[in-house]
Amino acid sequence: MPAGFTRCVSRGGRVRTKRLSGKRYIRICFLGGKSFAGEVHTRKAARSTARTRRGLRGVTKKKRKRRRRK
């Protein structure tokens, strides 16, 4: 990360995420009326696959919670 961004985060600045075109995003830190840009990142693929969605079809939220506890 750029030094200005890291310094801003360590001093308690507000960090916001801005979406960019095509699965990219950037984090920006705001402190004292100034902004400090971080690096541009690329989003990863979603974790849910067809197999996991098929396994939870027809299961209510309540049953899912019980299933996770075990």
MODELLER restraints for C-alpha pairs under 7 A, 6 or more apart:
rsr = mdl.restraints
at = mdl.atoms
rsr.add(forms.Gaussian(group=physical.xy_distance, feature=features.Distance(at['CA:1:A'], at['CA:38:A']), mean=5.84, stdev=0.5))
rsr.add(forms.Gaussian(group=physical.xy_distance, feature=features.Distance(at['CA:1:A'], at['CA:39:A']), mean=5.98, stdev=0.5))
rsr.add(forms.Gaussian(group=physical.xy_distance, feature=features.Distance(at['CA:2:A'], at['CA:38:A']), mean=6.07, stdev=0.5))
rsr.add(forms.Gaussian(group=physical.xy_distance, feature=features.Distance(at['CA:4:A'], at['CA:36:A']), mean=6.08, stdev=0.5))
rsr.add(forms.Gaussian(group=physical.xy_distance, feature=features.Distance(at['CA:5:A'], at['CA:29:A']), mean=6.25, stdev=0.5))
rsr.add(forms.Gaussian(group=physical.xy_distance, feature=features.Distance(at['CA:5:A'], at['CA:36:A']), mean=5.01, stdev=0.5))
rsr.add(forms.Gaussian(group=physical.xy_distance, feature=features.Distance(at['CA:5:A'], at['CA:37:A']), mean=5.98, stdev=0.5))
rsr.add(forms.Gaussian(group=physical.xy_distance, feature=features.Distance(at['CA:5:A'], at['CA:38:A']), mean=5.67, stdev=0.5))
rsr.add(forms.Gaussian(group=physical.xy_distance, feature=features.Distance(at['CA:8:A'], at['CA:29:A']), mean=6.29, stdev=0.5))
rsr.add(forms.Gaussian(group=physical.xy_distance, feature=features.Distance(at['CA:8:A'], at['CA:31:A']), mean=6.46, stdev=0.5))
rsr.add(forms.Gaussian(group=physical.xy_distance, feature=features.Distance(at['CA:9:A'], at['CA:29:A']), mean=6.59, stdev=0.5))
rsr.add(forms.Gaussian(group=physical.xy_distance, feature=features.Distance(at['CA:13:A'], at['CA:29:A']), mean=5.79, stdev=0.5))
rsr.add(forms.Gaussian(group=physical.xy_distance, feature=features.Distance(at['CA:13:A'], at['CA:30:A']), mean=5.35, stdev=0.5))
rsr.add(forms.Gaussian(group=physical.xy_distance, feature=features.Distance(at['CA:13:A'], at['CA:31:A']), mean=4.76, stdev=0.5))
rsr.add(forms.Gaussian(group=physical.xy_distance, feature=features.Distance(at['CA:14:A'], at['CA:29:A']), mean=5.41, stdev=0.5))
rsr.add(forms.Gaussian(group=physical.xy_distance, feature=features.Distance(at['CA:14:A'], at['CA:30:A']), mean=5.15, stdev=0.5))
rsr.add(forms.Gaussian(group=physical.xy_distance, feature=features.Distance(at['CA:14:A'], at['CA:31:A']), mean=6.67, stdev=0.5))
rsr.add(forms.Gaussian(group=physical.xy_distance, feature=features.Distance(at['CA:15:A'], at['CA:27:A']), mean=6.55, stdev=0.5))
rsr.add(forms.Gaussian(group=physical.xy_distance, feature=features.Distance(at['CA:15:A'], at['CA:28:A']), mean=5.57, stdev=0.5))
rsr.add(forms.Gaussian(group=physical.xy_distance, feature=features.Distance(at['CA:15:A'], at['CA:29:A']), mean=4.33, stdev=0.5))
rsr.add(forms.Gaussian(group=physical.xy_distance, feature=features.Distance(at['CA:15:A'], at['CA:30:A']), mean=6.44, stdev=0.5))
rsr.add(forms.Gaussian(group=physical.xy_distance, feature=features.Distance(at['CA:16:A'], at['CA:27:A']), mean=5.67, stdev=0.5))
rsr.add(forms.Gaussian(group=physical.xy_distance, feature=features.Distance(at['CA:16:A'], at['CA:28:A']), mean=5.33, stdev=0.5))
rsr.add(forms.Gaussian(group=physical.xy_distance, feature=features.Distance(at['CA:16:A'], at['CA:29:A']), mean=6.37, stdev=0.5))
rsr.add(forms.Gaussian(group=physical.xy_distance, feature=features.Distance(at['CA:17:A'], at['CA:25:A']), mean=6.78, stdev=0.5))
rsr.add(forms.Gaussian(group=physical.xy_distance, feature=features.Distance(at['CA:17:A'], at['CA:26:A']), mean=5.78, stdev=0.5))
rsr.add(forms.Gaussian(group=physical.xy_distance, feature=features.Distance(at['CA:17:A'], at['CA:27:A']), mean=4.46, stdev=0.5))
rsr.add(forms.Gaussian(group=physical.xy_distance, feature=features.Distance(at['CA:17:A'], at['CA:28:A']), mean=6.27, stdev=0.5))
rsr.add(forms.Gaussian(group=physical.xy_distance, feature=features.Distance(at['CA:18:A'], at['CA:25:A']), mean=5.63, stdev=0.5))
rsr.add(forms.Gaussian(group=physical.xy_distance, feature=features.Distance(at['CA:18:A'], at['CA:26:A']), mean=5.40, stdev=0.5))
rsr.add(forms.Gaussian(group=physical.xy_distance, feature=features.Distance(at['CA:18:A'], at['CA:27:A']), mean=6.23, stdev=0.5))
rsr.add(forms.Gaussian(group=physical.xy_distance, feature=features.Distance(at['CA:19:A'], at['CA:25:A']), mean=4.44, stdev=0.5))
rsr.add(forms.Gaussian(group=physical.xy_distance, feature=features.Distance(at['CA:19:A'], at['CA:26:A']), mean=6.62, stdev=0.5))
rsr.add(forms.Gaussian(group=physical.xy_distance, feature=features.Distance(at['CA:23:A'], at['CA:42:A']), mean=5.72, stdev=0.5))
rsr.add(forms.Gaussian(group=physical.xy_distance, feature=features.Distance(at['CA:23:A'], at['CA:43:A']), mean=5.32, stdev=0.5))
rsr.add(forms.Gaussian(group=physical.xy_distance, feature=features.Distance(at['CA:24:A'], at['CA:40:A']), mean=6.76, stdev=0.5))
rsr.add(forms.Gaussian(group=physical.xy_distance, feature=features.Distance(at['CA:24:A'], at['CA:41:A']), mean=5.57, stdev=0.5))
rsr.add(forms.Gaussian(group=physical.xy_distance, feature=features.Distance(at['CA:24:A'], at['CA:42:A']), mean=4.37, stdev=0.5))
rsr.add(forms.Gaussian(group=physical.xy_distance, feature=features.Distance(at['CA:24:A'], at['CA:43:A']), mean=5.86, stdev=0.5))
rsr.add(forms.Gaussian(group=physical.xy_distance, feature=features.Distance(at['CA:25:A'], at['CA:40:A']), mean=5.75, stdev=0.5))
rsr.add(forms.Gaussian(group=physical.xy_distance, feature=features.Distance(at['CA:25:A'], at['CA:41:A']), mean=5.37, stdev=0.5))
rsr.add(forms.Gaussian(group=physical.xy_distance, feature=features.Distance(at['CA:25:A'], at['CA:42:A']), mean=6.34, stdev=0.5))
rsr.add(forms.Gaussian(group=physical.xy_distance, feature=features.Distance(at['CA:26:A'], at['CA:38:A']), mean=6.26, stdev=0.5))
rsr.add(forms.Gaussian(group=physical.xy_distance, feature=features.Distance(at['CA:26:A'], at['CA:39:A']), mean=6.03, stdev=0.5))
rsr.add(forms.Gaussian(group=physical.xy_distance, feature=features.Distance(at['CA:26:A'], at['CA:40:A']), mean=4.64, stdev=0.5))
rsr.add(forms.Gaussian(group=physical.xy_distance, feature=features.Distance(at['CA:26:A'], at['CA:41:A']), mean=6.10, stdev=0.5))
rsr.add(forms.Gaussian(group=physical.xy_distance, feature=features.Distance(at['CA:27:A'], at['CA:37:A']), mean=6.28, stdev=0.5))
rsr.add(forms.Gaussian(group=physical.xy_distance, feature=features.Distance(at['CA:27:A'], at['CA:38:A']), mean=5.27, stdev=0.5))
rsr.add(forms.Gaussian(group=physical.xy_distance, feature=features.Distance(at['CA:27:A'], at['CA:39:A']), mean=7.00, stdev=0.5))
rsr.add(forms.Gaussian(group=physical.xy_distance, feature=features.Distance(at['CA:28:A'], at['CA:35:A']), mean=6.60, stdev=0.5))
rsr.add(forms.Gaussian(group=physical.xy_distance, feature=features.Distance(at['CA:28:A'], at['CA:36:A']), mean=5.65, stdev=0.5))
rsr.add(forms.Gaussian(group=physical.xy_distance, feature=features.Distance(at['CA:28:A'], at['CA:37:A']), mean=4.50, stdev=0.5))
rsr.add(forms.Gaussian(group=physical.xy_distance, feature=features.Distance(at['CA:28:A'], at['CA:38:A']), mean=5.79, stdev=0.5))
rsr.add(forms.Gaussian(group=physical.xy_distance, feature=features.Distance(at['CA:29:A'], at['CA:35:A']), mean=5.60, stdev=0.5))
rsr.add(forms.Gaussian(group=physical.xy_distance, feature=features.Distance(at['CA:29:A'], at['CA:36:A']), mean=5.11, stdev=0.5))
rsr.add(forms.Gaussian(group=physical.xy_distance, feature=features.Distance(at['CA:29:A'], at['CA:37:A']), mean=6.40, stdev=0.5))
rsr.add(forms.Gaussian(group=physical.xy_distance, feature=features.Distance(at['CA:30:A'], at['CA:36:A']), mean=6.45, stdev=0.5))
